[in-house]
């Protein structure tokens, strides 16, 4: 998957194995950057990878 690809909220939910409200909480708290296109929320693949990396580093 390319770094510049955009994911939908359900795709991020599947990747992180979390619910919709958790994804929106991450977006609202700015821990997971996103953009809005029209009425659609999109999250860059790079942002999801960086979030995972940051969480792993914080847990270490």
C-alpha positions in Angstrom: 0.0 0.0 0.0 1.3 3.4 -1.0 2.1 6.0 1.7 0.0 8.6 -0.1 -3.1 6.4 -0.2 -6.1 7.5 1.8 -8.2 5.1 4.0 -11.8 5.3 5.1 -12.8 5.1 8.7 -14.0 1.5 8.3 -10.6 0.6 6.7 -8.7 2.2 9.7 -11.1 0.3 12.1 -10.1 -3.0 10.4 -6.4 -2.2 10.5 -6.3 -1.2 14.1 -9.0 -3.7 15.2 -10.9 -1.0 17.0 -14.4 0.5 16.8 -15.7 3.5 15.0 -15.8 5.7 18.1 -12.2 4.9 18.9 -11.1 6.0 15.4 -13.0 9.2 15.7 -11.6 9.8 19.2 -8.1 9.5 17.8 -9.0 11.9 15.1 -10.6 14.4 17.5 -7.6 14.2 19.8 -5.3 14.8 16.8 -3.4 11.6 17.5 -4.5 10.4 14.0 -4.4 13.1 11.4 -7.1 13.1 8.8 -8.7 15.2 6.0 -12.2 15.8 5.0 -13.2 15.6 1.3 -16.7 16.8 0.9 -18.5 15.0 3.8 -16.1 12.1 3.8 -13.3 11.7 6.3 -10.1 10.1 5.0 -6.9 9.1 6.9 -3.5 8.8 5.1 -1.9 5.4 5.3 1.3 7.2 6.5 -0.7 8.6 9.5 -1.8 5.2 10.5 1.7 3.8 10.3 3.1 6.7 12.3 0.4 6.3 14.9 1.3 2.6 15.3 5.0 3.4 15.5 4.4 6.1 18.1 2.3 3.8 20.3 4.9 1.1 20.1 7.7 3.5 21.1 5.6 4.8 24.0 5.0 1.3 25.2 8.6 0.4 25.2 
